[in-house]
């Protein structure tokens, strides 16, 4: 049976000029950290690989990090 985790992120307000500048810088590719105002749930699940949840899924298989 699959297990799912939920997480929420609230992004800060930004005008279109700020967003265009930020995207043009290349910084946000693959992440949204600069615009993330609040996270509820797994930080790693929002910002990258959900490490705890992945480790829990691997544990029954005997795999370790």
LORO-258967 format. One record per residue: residue number from 1; residue in one letter; chain; x, y, z of N, C-alpha, C in turn. Coordinates in steps of 0.02 Angstrom, whole numbers, plus 50000, padded with zeros to 5 digits. Example, Ala and Ser with C-alpha at 12.3 -4.5 7.8 and 13.67 -1.06 7.14 Angstrom:
# LORO-258967
{1,A,A,{50660,49716,50390},{50615,49775,50390},{50660,49835,50390}}
{2,S,A,{50642,49888,50354},{50684,49947,50357},{50645,50002,50394}}
***
This chain:
# LORO-258967
{1,X,A,{50042,49942,50000},{50000,50000,50000},{50045,50062,50000}}
{2,X,A,{50029,50109,49956},{50068,50170,49951},{50052,50217,50009}}
{3,X,A,{50101,50254,50031},{50092,50303,50084},{50106,50372,50055}}
{4,X,A,{50063,50418,50070},{50070,50486,50044},{50078,50535,50102}}
{5,X,A,{50119,50584,50092},{50128,50638,50141},{50105,50703,50108}}
{6,X,A,{50075,50745,50147},{50053,50810,50122},{50095,50865,50152}}
{7,X,A,{50109,50915,50113},{50145,50974,50136},{50117,51034,50098}}
{8,X,A,{50120,51091,50130},{50096,51152,50098},{50151,51205,50103}}
{9,X,A,{50154,51246,50051},{50200,51302,50051},{50161,51365,50033}}
{10,X,A,{50173,51418,50070},{50142,51482,50054},{50197,51526,50025}}
{11,X,A,{50185,51550,49964},{50234,51592,49930},{50220,51666,49944}}
{12,X,A,{50273,51705,49947},{50266,51777,49957},{50240,51810,49894}}
{13,X,A,{50208,51867,49904},{50184,51906,49846},{50244,51938,49812}}
{14,X,A,{50239,51944,49746},{50291,51978,49707},{50258,52006,49645}}
{15,X,A,{50281,52064,49623},{50253,52091,49561},{50288,52059,49501}}
{16,X,A,{50260,52068,49442},{50287,52035,49383},{50359,52055,49367}}
{17,X,A,{50377,52116,49381},{50445,52138,49368},{50495,52101,49413}}
{18,X,A,{50477,52092,49477},{50520,52054,49523},{50527,51981,49500}}
{19,X,A,{50471,51952,49480},{50473,51882,49458},{50515,51875,49396}}
{20,X,A,{50506,51920,49347},{50546,51917,49285},{50621,51922,49300}}
{21,X,A,{50639,51968,49345},{50710,51977,49363},{50737,51914,49397}}
{22,X,A,{50698,51886,49442},{50718,51825,49478},{50728,51766,49431}}
{23,X,A,{50681,51756,49386},{50686,51701,49337},{50746,51712,49291}}
{24,X,A,{50756,51773,49268},{50812,51787,49223},{50879,51775,49257}}
{25,X,A,{50882,51778,49323},{50945,51766,49358},{50966,51692,49357}}
{26,X,A,{50917,51647,49343},{50932,51576,49342},{50930,51544,49411}}
{27,X,A,{50925,51583,49464},{50925,51557,49532},{50868,51509,49548}}
{28,X,A,{50807,51522,49524},{50751,51480,49546},{50745,51412,49511}}
{29,X,A,{50786,51397,49463},{50778,51335,49426},{50786,51275,49473}}
{30,X,A,{50730,51239,49481},{50731,51180,49524},{50713,51194,49596}}
{31,X,A,{50701,51257,49614},{50684,51273,49683},{50646,51339,49685}}
{32,X,A,{50611,51348,49741},{50573,51410,49749},{50588,51442,49816}}
{33,X,A,{50646,51429,49844},{50663,51449,49912},{50655,51524,49924}}
{34,X,A,{50674,51566,49877},{50671,51638,49888},{50600,51664,49895}}
{35,X,A,{50552,51629,49869},{50482,51651,49871},{50441,51613,49923}}
{36,X,A,{50471,51566,49958},{50435,51526,50007},{50431,51563,50074}}
{37,X,A,{50371,51583,50092},{50361,51621,50154},{50347,51575,50213}}
{38,X,A,{50315,51518,50200},{50297,51473,50255},{50289,51402,50228}}
{39,X,A,{50311,51353,50268},{50304,51282,50251},{50268,51247,50307}}
{40,X,A,{50217,51208,50291},{50183,51165,50338},{50192,51094,50314}}
{41,X,A,{50227,51053,50352},{50240,50985,50331},{50314,50975,50320}}
{42,X,A,{50330,50931,50275},{50399,50911,50262},{50438,50964,50223}}
{43,X,A,{50489,50994,50255},{50531,51043,50221},{50566,51010,50161}}
{44,X,A,{50596,50951,50173},{50632,50918,50119},{50586,50895,50063}}
{45,X,A,{50523,50881,50080},{50475,50862,50028},{50458,50919,49981}}
{46,X,A,{50463,50980,50005},{50449,51039,49964},{50512,51062,49929}}
{47,X,A,{50567,51063,49964},{50629,51090,49937},{50673,51039,49901}}
{48,X,A,{50652,50977,49900},{50691,50925,49866},{50664,50857,49881}}
{49,X,A,{50706,50808,49887},{50686,50740,49902},{50662,50735,49975}}
{50,X,A,{50602,50708,49986},{50578,50701,50055},{50617,50645,50091}}
{51,X,A,{50671,50663,50124},{50718,50614,50151},{50688,50567,50202}}
{52,X,A,{50652,50593,50251},{50623,50549,50303},{50574,50500,50272}}
{53,X,A,{50530,50525,50229},{50480,50482,50198},{50512,50429,50153}}
{54,X,A,{50564,50447,50117},{50599,50400,50074},{50633,50346,50116}}
{55,X,A,{50665,50366,50171},{50697,50317,50215},{50646,50269,50244}}
{56,X,A,{50587,50294,50263},{50534,50251,50290},{50510,50200,50238}}
{57,X,A,{50505,50220,50175},{50484,50174,50122},{50537,50121,50109}}
{58,X,A,{50601,50137,50117},{50655,50091,50104},{50667,50042,50161}}
{59,X,A,{50649,50061,50222},{50663,50021,50282},{50638,49948,50276}}
{60,X,A,{50575,49935,50255},{50552,49866,50250},{50593,49823,50201}}
{61,X,A,{50627,49855,50155},{50667,49819,50105},{50737,49806,50130}}
{62,X,A,{50754,49832,50189},{50820,49822,50218},{50872,49869,50190}}
{63,X,A,{50851,49919,50151},{50897,49966,50122},{50911,50021,50173}}
{64,X,A,{50972,50044,50175},{50991,50099,50219},{51027,50152,50179}}
{65,X,A,{51024,50213,50205},{51060,50268,50172},{51133,50264,50189}}
***
